Amino acid sequence: MRMVLLGSALLLLVGAAMSAPGDLEDAYQKLRDAQAKNDPALVKKLAAETCALARKAIETPAPQDESEKETWNGMVENARRIELYTEYALYATAIQGTPATTVELLSALEEQNPKSQYLDAAYARYFLALNQTGAAAKIVPVAQRAVAHHPDNEDVLLVLADSALNANQSDRAANYASRLVDVLNKHGKPEGYSAADWERKRTAALGRAHWICGVVYSSQNKYTPADRELRAALPLIEGNEAMLSTAYFHLGVVNYQIGRLTNNKALVLEAAKFSDKAASMKGPYAQQAWKNAHIMRTEAVKMH
């Protein structure tokens, strides 16, 4: 996800280009005024009206006369800039508003242009606002629509990975989580985040993604990739006992299986230590982990 802000440069370009037809120019100016006043209802109304006028101008057929084409090109380019501004006006007003305003305006932006770069920048706020307004059930459907247009959005991928895991859709969960790891490893800090805030968000999302992959692979008896993903998750989920207890339990299981298959006594003993850690934590795996640790040590004694 990239935070994209519309600054004075775009506004200057709009002014510098050939003036839009009267209705579009008037609508554009009214929208700018509404956005400056932070009037959500008026911004929503005028953004829709201005966008419709801009698109009508963009779709105007090119003139046959070559001498008129430069003027037409200027008009179309100006209309495109105004159309982009309507998206920015919805976004900028949404993120400054109440949760209900945020949901209303970002929903309008989603309907107007689901591919919008400003929508891509707003999904974290959108999901939070849906939750705050009692509409958490809409988060997954929004994410499912979004992923087709914003396949590298970390907030969207995280929602879909968690949703698939909770629905026992293991392959889908691992796919989304793996994509999330790739996205987080290649993306730099988005504009609008402090270095500290981005690092906290990145660490939490990356830890969750590795953890999901590891748990899924373990349940599918894919021991080596499960071990790799869970070990990668450990330093990133430190302090989250629920996730740690699950990670340690599965690390015990997969290392025990790898150790048995490779006749590696040290790995079986390490598996027992992982199981001890899971047994020491509250959660559904504690009792089974304690039993596993005993079995693993017994097995290790028989190994050469």
Secondary structure by P-SEA (a helix, b strand, c coil): cccccccaaaaaaaaacccccaaaaaaaaaaaaaaaaccaaaaaaaaaaaaaaaaaaaaccccccccaaaaaaaaaaaaaaaaaaaaaaaaaaaaaccaaaaaaaaaaaaaaccccaaaaacaaaaaaaaaaaccccaaaaaaaaaaacccccaaaaaaaaaaaaaacaaaaaaaaaaaaaaaaacccccccccaaaaaaaaaaaaaaaaaaaaaaaaaacccaaaaaaaaaaccccccaaaaaaaaaaaaaaaaaaaaaaaccaaaaaaaaaaaaaaaaccccaaaaaaaaaaaaaaaaaacc
